Amino acid sequence: MEFYANGISNDIGYMGNPNLAANTYGSSLQQNSIESPISFNKKPQVSEFIPPSRLNSTSSPSFYNTYNNTSIVNGQNATPTKNYASTSYSITPIKNSNHRNYLRDSPQKIAPQESPPTIFSAATIHQENVGGTTYFYPQEQAASYQNEDPMPLPYSMTSMTMTDGYMYTPAPISSTTNSHVQQASIPQQQGKTLLSPAFFMAEDLRNSLLLKNEISNSIDHDSSNLPLEVDNYHSLSLLEASSNLPVPSSTYRAIQSSTGIKYCLRRLHGFRIQSVKLMMQVVDIWKKFSHPNCVTLREVFTTKAFGDNSLILVYDYHAGSQTLLAKYFTPSSNGYSSSSVGSAFSGDARPFSHKTTLQRTANGPILQESEIWNIIIQLTCGLRAIHQANLACRTLDPTKIITDDKRLRFSFLGITDIVTFDPNQQNPFQLINHYQQDDLTALGKLIVALCCRCLQSVHSNQIQHSIDLISRHYSSDLKNLITYLLSPNKMKSIVEVMPKIGARFYTHLELLESHCDMQENELLKEMENGRLNRLLVKLGTINERDLHMDVTWSETGNRYMLKLFRDYLFHTITPEGNPWLDMSHIVSSLNKLDAGTMEKVQLMSRDEQSVLVVTYAELKHCLDQAFNELTSFNVSLSHPLNSR
């Protein structure tokens, strides 16, 4: 059997050829066995039509020119032909063509000429099927393309080298490279969307932190009547106006003078301590208590800075947090808010089941059960830690639980123990078991209120109707938990609540671990940014400065190389004279400098009269030597820039 150059067989009456008898084909098959090779002796009759437009596209690479236009077959020239109107057309290959040369000056010319098909052995055929059409190529030609060197990889795909604990990408510099007309060895990033994840934190996390920072640094213009300083705290700002229940109190934000950290100050107006020694025992116990779901009490002191005998309780400040009352129980359609003047629930400690008629209706659609379980898990975690410390919350109220959309915290812990402190009691915690039972009952009422989105749903004449509503919209596990917490005349324990949560705790744990992984990854990027910032600070303190009235200090010696390296980092231009702004170039060069690699870099002065070829290891030595020379004149100061 013989094949044309395009691989078409002249067998068994191909395309309606009546001249070939069927018995002839059958006899030829009988002569062949499995162990004997097939003899190809048939004459070619017709070649397959291949559109010229699909051969050798000169505008862009395609499947067909990947094999170099099939112009070489077993070391011979082969031109695919097309029989059309008794004229044979063939494609004349370009001399010295290369399969990587996708862009040519002009398309290949098609000239009519006589081109008999070339016959080759079937043992060297490589078969490809594209779009229902079968193409055949020599095996030697296909193997030659597989053995060729691949296309050079971009900068981001090259191998990374670890040196001295830092990762960098080696990029040998050409001896003719101009540092001020520097071609980019790093491909330009396509837009900020590809650049931001590599160097900066995620946008949602950044926006959340910026919002908290803006809230914590906001200035309250109504704080002009506040004292400038209260004990070791200054810059007071009013967070919550005065409330009268159970005792007159106000909440402020203040800055600690020695550390600069912001804290939340809870002021009890006109409060007198009857027994300081006994009460400080209660305060010390709460100061030692710490939990992720509880706001930590830092210190308690008295002051007359407000014109009276005030007791100040200092807690951690969590910017951007809001109470559960403001998030889930404040109606937004009727114009009322929890911070309105004269509101019965504007931050007071009044039990939430005795609020005004503003909360007798639902405050929006019911919550998803997963969100309710998330709240339950966090509240029970904090409450379990409080009870295990032989303490009681006693403020399990929507006005005293704050949230920042991810974390729930018990706030103002210990304030009830201080307000209701009786110096005549020998043991201030003798009723702790009774208070812990009240905590569990208050937890059950809070869950009912969250499920119904109504504070009045926990009233005695509404509780049964509320539980029926919960059983219709939520699972039986949630109903059983509420029934257990609200059951009277039964000793309850927070430990018995944990099995009722079940496997939902694992889902909550998985979400927390995923969030921790995300924050750790963001912290790693910021740690790298801090390392690069220290390098930039070192370079900035050395460049363009004099030392001991020597104005040429930074222009001579090893400092001159640092000046040229500064220009290489930030003042590089393109061949057209435009500024070349590539953060990848800056970060990569700083990493190589910090690692002290042996890769060479060419530095050139601005007047192009001085050219230096140095390694990053030499530049690092010059940087350390120059910075140590600066710090040697003031050894009394510590220099954190030397640490990593």
C-alpha positions in Angstrom: 0.0 0.0 0.0 1.3 3.4 -0.9 0.5 6.8 0.6 0.5 10.3 -0.7 2.5 13.0 1.1 -0.7 14.0 2.9 -1.3 10.4 4.1 -4.3 9.5 1.9 -4.5 5.8 0.9 -5.3 4.6 -2.6 -7.2 1.5 -1.4 -10.6 -0.3 -1.9 -12.2 2.1 -4.4 -11.5 5.3 -2.3 -14.0 8.1 -3.0 -16.1 6.0 -5.4 -13.3 4.6 -7.6 -14.9 1.7 -9.5 -11.7 0.4 -11.1 -10.6 -1.6 -8.0 -12.2 -5.0 -7.7 -13.3 -6.3 -4.3 -11.7 -9.7 -4.7 -8.3 -8.0 -5.4 -8.5 -6.3 -2.1 -9.5 -9.6 -0.3 -6.6 -11.5 -1.9 -4.2 -8.9 -0.8 -5.3 -9.3 2.8 -5.0 -13.0 2.7 -1.3 -12.6 1.8 -0.6 -10.7 5.0 -0.2 -12.3 8.4 0.2 -10.9 11.8 4.0 -11.6 11.8 4.7 -10.4 8.3 4.9 -6.7 7.4 2.5 -5.2 5.0 3.8 -4.4 1.6 2.8 -1.0 0.2 2.8 -1.0 -3.6 -0.4 0.9 -4.6 -0.2 3.9 -6.8 -1.5 7.2 -5.6 -4.7 8.5 -7.2 -6.0 11.4 -5.3 -4.9 13.8 -2.5 -6.9 15.3 0.2 -8.0 18.9 -0.1 -6.7 21.2 2.7 -7.7 24.8 2.6 -4.7 27.0 2.0 -5.9 29.4 4.7 -5.3 26.7 7.3 -1.8 26.2 6.2 1.0 28.4 7.7 -0.9 31.3 9.2 1.6 34.2 9.4 -0.3 36.3 11.9 -0.3 34.0 14.8 1.0 30.5 15.7 -1.4 27.6 15.0 -1.5 23.8 15.1 -0.3 23.5 11.5 2.9 25.5 11.6 3.9 23.8 14.9 5.4 21.1 12.7 7.2 23.5 10.4 4.6 23.3 7.7 5.5 19.6 7.1 8.1 20.8 4.6 10.6 18.1 5.6 9.7 14.4 5.2 12.5 12.0 5.9 15.1 14.6 4.9 13.3 15.5 1.7 11.1 18.4 0.7 7.4 17.5 0.6 4.8 20.0 -0.6 1.1 19.1 0.1 -0.8 19.4 -3.1 -4.3 20.2 -4.1 -6.0 18.9 -7.3 -8.4 21.5 -8.5 -9.6 22.1 -12.0 -6.8 20.0 -13.5 -4.2 22.3 -11.9 -1.9 21.3 -9.1 -1.2 23.9 -6.5 1.5 23.6 -3.8 2.9 25.8 -1.1 6.4 26.9 -1.6 8.2 26.8 1.8 10.3 29.7 3.0 13.9 29.0 3.1 15.6 28.7 6.5 12.2 28.8 8.2 12.0 28.1 11.9 8.9 26.8 13.7 9.3 29.5 16.3 9.3 32.3 13.8 5.7 33.1 14.0 5.9 36.6 12.6 7.1 37.0 9.0 7.3 39.9 6.6 4.6 38.5 4.3 2.5 35.4 3.8 3.9 32.6 1.9 3.3 32.8 -1.9 1.2 30.1 -3.6 2.4 29.3 -7.1 0.9 26.7 -9.5 3.4 24.0 -10.4 3.5 20.3 -11.0 4.0 18.6 -7.6 3.7 14.8 -7.6 3.1 13.3 -4.1 6.0 12.0 -2.2 5.8 8.4 -1.1 7.3 7.4 2.3 7.2 4.3 4.5 4.4 3.7 6.9 6.9 3.0 9.7 7.8 6.7 9.9 4.3 8.1 10.0 3.0 10.1 13.0 -0.8 10.4 12.9 -2.8 13.4 14.2 -6.6 13.8 14.0 -7.9 17.4 14.1 -11.5 18.4 13.4 -12.3 15.0 11.8 -9.4 15.2 9.4 -6.4 12.9 9.8 -2.9 14.3 9.2 0.3 12.3 9.0 3.8 13.5 9.9 7.2 11.8 10.0 8.2 10.3 13.3 11.6 11.8 13.1 10.2 15.3 12.6 7.8 14.9 15.6 10.6 13.6 17.8 12.8 16.5 16.7 10.3 19.0 18.0 10.0 17.2 21.3 13.8 17.2 21.8 14.1 20.9 21.1 14.7 23.4 24.0 11.4 24.8 25.3 10.5 28.4 25.1 12.2 30.5 27.8 10.0 30.8 30.9 8.9 34.2 32.3 10.5 35.6 35.4 7.8 34.3 37.7 8.3 30.7 36.4 12.0 30.4 36.7 13.7 28.4 39.5 13.9 30.0 42.9 17.2 30.0 44.9 17.3 30.0 48.7 20.2 31.9 50.1 20.7 32.8 53.7 17.1 32.2 54.5 15.7 34.4 51.7 14.2 33.4 48.4 15.2 35.2 45.3 15.2 34.6 41.5 18.6 34.7 39.8 18.7 36.9 36.7 22.2 37.3 35.2 22.9 40.8 34.0 24.2 41.5 30.6 27.5 43.3 30.3 25.9 45.9 28.0 22.9 46.8 30.2 22.4 50.4 31.1 21.1 50.8 34.6 19.3 54.0 33.6 17.9 52.5 30.4 17.1 49.2 32.0 14.9 46.7 30.2 12.6 44.8 32.5 13.7 41.3 33.2 10.4 40.9 35.1 7.1 40.9 33.1 4.9 43.8 34.0 2.0 43.0 36.3 -1.3 43.4 34.5 -3.3 45.7 36.7 -3.6 46.1 40.5 -5.7 42.9 40.8 -2.6 40.7 40.1 -0.2 42.9 42.1 -2.3 43.4 45.3 -2.5 39.8 46.5 1.3 39.4 46.1 2.3 42.3 48.3 -0.7 43.6 50.2 -3.4 42.2 52.4 -6.9 41.3 51.2 -9.2 44.2 50.5 -12.0 43.1 52.8 -9.5 42.7 55.7 -7.9 46.0 54.9 -11.3 47.8 54.9 -12.3 46.2 58.2 -9.0 47.3 59.9 -9.2 50.8 58.4 -12.8 51.1 59.7 -11.7 50.1 63.2 -8.8 52.4 63.0 -11.0 55.3 61.9 -13.5 54.6 64.7 -10.7 54.4 67.4 -9.2 57.6 66.2 -12.4 59.6 65.8 -12.8 62.8 67.8 -15.9 63.5 69.8 -16.6 67.2 69.7 -18.9 66.9 72.7 -15.9 65.9 74.9 -14.9 69.5 75.7 -16.3 69.3 79.2 -14.3 66.2 80.0 -11.1 66.4 82.1 -7.9 66.4 80.1 -6.4 63.6 82.2 -7.8 61.0 84.5 -5.1 59.2 86.5 -2.8 57.7 83.8 -5.3 58.2 81.0 -5.8 61.1 78.6 -7.7 62.1 75.5 -11.0 61.0 76.9 -13.9 60.6 74.4 -17.5 59.9 75.3 -18.8 56.5 74.0 -22.0 56.2 75.9 -24.0 58.8 77.7 -25.0 58.7 81.3 -27.6 56.1 82.3 -29.3 55.8 85.7 -29.9 52.1 86.0 -28.8 50.4 88.2 -26.4 53.2 89.1 -25.5 56.4 87.2 -22.6 55.4 84.8 -20.9 56.6 81.6 -18.5 55.0 79.2 -15.4 56.7 77.7 -12.5 55.9 75.4 -9.1 57.0 76.7 -5.4 56.5 75.9 -3.0 55.1 78.5 -0.2 57.6 78.9 2.8 55.2 79.2 1.8 52.7 76.5 -0.4 54.7 74.1 -3.0 51.9 74.1 -6.7 52.8 74.0 -8.9 51.5 76.7 -12.6 51.6 77.6 -13.3 53.4 80.9 -16.6 52.7 82.7 -17.3 55.4 85.2 -19.7 54.9 88.1 -20.9 58.4 89.2 -20.7 59.3 92.9 -19.8 55.8 94.0 -18.2 55.3 97.4 -16.4 52.2 98.4 -17.2 51.0 101.9 -14.4 48.5 102.3 -11.6 48.9 99.9 -9.6 45.9 101.1 -12.5 43.4 100.7 -13.7 44.8 97.4 -10.2 44.7 95.9 -10.2 41.0 96.5 -13.2 40.7 94.1 -11.4 43.0 91.7 -8.2 41.0 91.7 -10.1 37.8 90.9 -11.7 39.5 87.9 -8.4 41.0 86.8 -6.8 37.6 86.6 -9.7 36.2 84.5 -9.2 36.3 80.7 -11.0 34.6 77.9 -11.4 35.3 74.1 -15.1 35.7 74.5 -14.8 38.1 77.5 -13.7 41.7 77.7 -10.8 41.8 80.2 -10.9 44.0 83.3 -7.5 45.8 83.6 -7.7 47.9 86.7 -10.1 49.8 89.0 -9.4 53.1 90.7 -11.2 56.1 92.2 -10.9 59.7 91.0 -12.3 63.2 91.6 -11.4 64.5 88.1 -15.1 64.6 87.2 -16.0 66.7 90.3 -17.3 63.8 92.3 -16.1 60.5 93.9 -16.2 58.3 90.8 -15.1 54.7 90.4 -13.4 53.9 87.1 -13.3 50.4 85.7 -10.8 50.0 82.9 -11.5 47.4 80.2 -10.0 46.5 76.9 -11.3 48.6 74.0 -12.7 46.8 70.9 -13.3 49.4 68.2 -16.2 48.9 65.9 -18.2 46.6 68.2 -21.9 46.9 68.8 -24.3 45.4 71.3 -26.6 42.5 70.4 -29.5 44.9 71.2 -28.3 47.3 68.5 -27.7 44.6 66.0 -30.7 42.3 66.4 -33.4 44.1 68.4 -33.3 47.8 67.3 -36.0 48.7 64.8 -34.8 50.7 61.9 -38.1 51.6 60.2 -39.7 53.6 63.0 -36.9 56.1 63.6 -35.9 54.8 67.0 -32.4 53.8 68.0 -30.7 52.4 71.0 -28.6 55.5 71.4 -31.4 58.0 71.4 -31.7 60.3 74.3 -34.0 59.1 77.0 -34.2 55.6 75.7 -34.8 52.9 78.3 -32.2 50.6 76.8 -29.4 53.0 76.0 -26.6 51.1 77.7 -28.2 50.5 81.1 -28.2 47.2 83.0 -32.0 46.9 83.2 -33.2 43.3 82.4 -34.1 43.2 78.7 -37.4 41.4 79.4 -38.7 44.6 81.0 -38.0 47.1 78.2 -40.5 49.5 76.8 -43.1 48.8 74.2 -40.7 49.6 71.4 -39.5 46.0 71.5 -42.9 44.2 71.4 -42.7 43.4 67.7 -40.2 41.5 65.7 -37.2 43.5 64.4 -36.8 41.9 61.0 -36.8 38.4 59.5 -35.9 35.4 61.7 -32.2 34.5 61.8 -30.7 31.5 60.2 -30.2 28.6 62.6 -26.5 28.4 61.8 -26.1 32.0 62.9 -28.0 31.3 66.2 -25.8 28.3 66.9 -22.7 30.4 66.3 -23.9 32.8 68.9 -24.8 30.0 71.3 -21.3 28.4 70.9 -19.5 31.6 71.7 -21.7 32.5 74.6 -21.4 29.1 76.2 -17.6 29.1 75.7 -17.3 32.3 77.6 -19.9 31.3 80.2 -18.2 27.9 80.8 -14.9 29.7 81.5 -16.6 32.1 83.9 -18.3 29.4 85.9 -15.2 27.2 86.1 -13.4 30.2 87.6 -16.0 30.2 90.4 -17.5 33.4 89.1 -20.8 34.5 87.6 -21.5 36.7 84.7 -24.6 38.5 86.1 -24.7 40.8 83.0 -26.0 38.3 80.4 -28.1 40.9 78.7 -28.2 42.2 75.0 -26.9 45.5 76.2 -23.8 44.0 77.8 -22.8 41.6 75.0 -20.9 43.1 72.1 -20.0 41.7 68.7 -17.9 42.8 65.7 -19.5 40.4 63.3 -17.0 37.6 64.0 -16.6 37.5 67.8 -19.0 37.8 70.7 -17.8 39.1 74.0 -19.2 39.6 77.5 -18.6 43.2 78.5 -18.4 45.0 81.8 -17.8 41.7 83.8 -17.5 42.2 87.5 -19.4 45.5 87.6 -22.4 43.9 89.2 -20.2 42.3 91.9 -18.7 45.7 92.7 -22.0 47.6 92.7 -23.8 45.0 94.9 -20.8 44.4 97.1 -21.7 43.9 100.8 -18.8 44.4 103.2 -20.7 42.6 106.0 -20.5 39.3 104.1 -17.5 37.3 105.1 -17.5 35.5 101.7 -18.6 37.6 98.8 -19.0 34.5 96.6 -21.2 32.5 98.9 -24.2 32.9 96.5 -22.2 32.1 93.4 -24.2 28.9 92.6 -27.4 30.8 92.7 -25.9 33.5 90.3 -24.7 30.8 87.9 -28.2 29.3 87.7 -29.4 32.8 86.9 -26.8 33.0 84.1 -28.2 29.8 82.5 -31.8 31.1 82.7 -30.8 34.4 81.2 -29.0 32.5 78.4 -32.1 30.6 77.6 -34.2 33.8 77.5 -31.6 35.5 75.2 -31.8 32.5 72.8 -35.6 32.8 72.7 -35.4 36.5 72.0 -32.9 35.9 69.2 -35.0 33.3 67.6 -38.1 35.5 67.7 -36.3 38.8 67.1 -38.4 40.3 69.9 -37.5 41.1 73.5 -41.1 40.7 74.7 -41.1 37.1 73.6 -39.4 36.1 76.9 -42.2 37.5 79.0 -44.0 34.9 81.2 -47.3 35.2 79.2 -45.5 34.9 75.9 -42.8 32.3 76.5 -45.0 29.3 75.5 -46.1 30.9 72.3 -42.5 31.8 71.5 -41.3 28.2 72.0 -44.1 27.0 69.7 -42.9 29.4 67.1 -39.3 28.2 67.5 -40.4 24.5 67.1 -42.0 25.4 63.7 -39.0 27.2 62.3 -36.0 25.6 63.9 -34.7 22.1 64.7 -35.7 20.1 67.7 -32.1 20.3 69.1 -32.5 24.1 69.5 -35.9 23.7 71.1 -34.6 21.1 73.6 -31.7 23.3 74.5 -34.0 26.2 75.3 -36.3 23.9 77.2 -33.4 22.7 79.3 -32.1 26.2 80.1 -35.6 27.5 81.0 -36.7 24.5 83.1 -37.4 25.6 86.7 -36.6 23.8 89.9 -33.7 22.0 88.3 -30.0 22.4 88.9 -28.4 23.1 85.5 -24.8 23.1 84.5 -23.1 24.8 81.6 -21.1 21.6 81.1 -24.4 19.8 80.2 -25.0 22.3 77.5 -22.0 21.2 75.5 -23.4 17.8 74.4 -26.6 19.5 73.2 -24.5 21.5 70.7 -23.1 18.3 69.2 -21.1 18.3 66.0 -22.0 21.9 65.3 -19.0 22.8 67.4 -16.7 21.2 64.8 -18.1 23.4 62.1 -17.5 26.5 64.2 -14.0 25.3 64.9 -13.2 24.8 61.2 -14.4 28.3 60.4 -12.1 29.7 63.2 -9.1 27.7 61.9 -9.7 28.9 58.4 -9.9 32.4 59.6 -6.7 32.0 61.6 -4.9 30.6 58.5 -6.0 33.6 56.5 -4.8 36.0 59.1 -1.5 34.2 59.4 -0.9 34.4 55.7 -1.6 38.1 55.8 0.7 38.5 58.7 3.5 36.7 56.8 3.1 39.3 54.0 3.3 42.2 56.4 6.3 40.6 58.1 8.1 40.6 54.7 7.0 44.2 54.1 8.4 45.2 57.5 11.7 43.6 56.6 11.9 45.5 53.3 10.9 48.7 55.1 13.9 48.3 57.4 16.2 48.0 54.4 14.7 51.2 52.9 15.1 53.0 56.1 18.8 52.1 56.2 19.3 53.2 52.6 17.4 56.5 53.4 19.6 57.3 56.4 22.8 56.8 54.4 22.0 58.4 51.0 22.4 62.2 50.5 23.7 63.1 53.9 26.8 64.5 55.5 28.6 63.2 58.5 30.5 65.5 60.9 30.4 68.4 58.5 31.7 66.2 55.7 29.3 66.9 52.8 31.0 64.3 50.6 30.6 61.4 53.0 27.7 59.8 51.2 29.4 60.4 47.8 32.7 58.7 48.5 33.8 55.2 49.4 31.4 52.4 49.8 28.5 54.9 50.2 28.8 55.8 46.5 27.8 52.3 45.4 24.7 52.6 47.7 23.8 55.9 45.9 24.0 54.2 42.5 22.0 51.3 43.8 19.3 53.7 45.0 19.1 55.1 41.4 18.9 51.5 40.1 16.0 50.8 42.4 13.8 53.9 42.0 15.1 56.0 39.0 15.2 53.4 36.2 13.7 54.5 32.9 12.6 52.7 29.7 14.4 53.0 26.4 11.9 55.7 25.5 12.9 57.7 28.5 9.7 57.1 30.5 9.9 56.2 34.2 9.9 52.4 34.7 7.6 51.8 37.7 7.8 48.1 38.6 7.3 47.0 42.2 8.4 43.5 41.3 11.8 44.9 40.3 12.1 46.9 43.6 11.1 44.0 45.8 13.3 41.4 44.0 16.3 43.7 44.2 15.8 44.4 47.9 15.4 40.7 48.6 18.7 40.0 46.8 20.3 42.8 48.8 19.0 41.4 52.1 20.1 37.9 51.2 23.5 39.0 50.0 23.6 36.9 46.9 26.5 36.5 44.5 24.4 37.7 41.6 26.0 40.7 39.8 24.3 44.0 39.1 25.5 46.8 36.9 25.3 50.3 38.3 25.7 53.5 36.3 26.0 57.1 37.4 23.5 59.6 36.1 26.1 61.2 33.8 26.9 57.7 32.5 30.6 58.3 33.2 30.9 55.7 36.0 29.9 52.1 35.6 30.3 49.6 38.4 29.5 45.8 38.3 29.2 44.5 41.8 27.4 41.7 43.6 24.6 42.0 46.0 26.8 40.5 48.7 29.2 43.5 48.2 26.3 45.9 48.4 25.1 44.3 51.6 28.5 44.6 53.1 28.7 48.3 52.1 25.2 48.9 53.6 26.0 47.3 56.9 29.4 49.0 57.2 27.9 52.5 56.4 25.0 52.0 58.8 27.3 50.8 61.6 29.4 53.8 61.1 26.4 56.0 61.7 25.2 54.1 64.8 28.7 54.1 66.3 28.5 57.8 67.1 25.5 57.2 69.4 26.0 53.8 71.1 23.5 54.7 73.9 20.6 54.2 71.6 19.2 50.9 70.5 18.7 50.3 66.8 15.9 47.8 66.0 16.8 48.2 62.3 19.6 45.7 62.8 17.2 43.0 63.8 15.1 41.0 61.4 
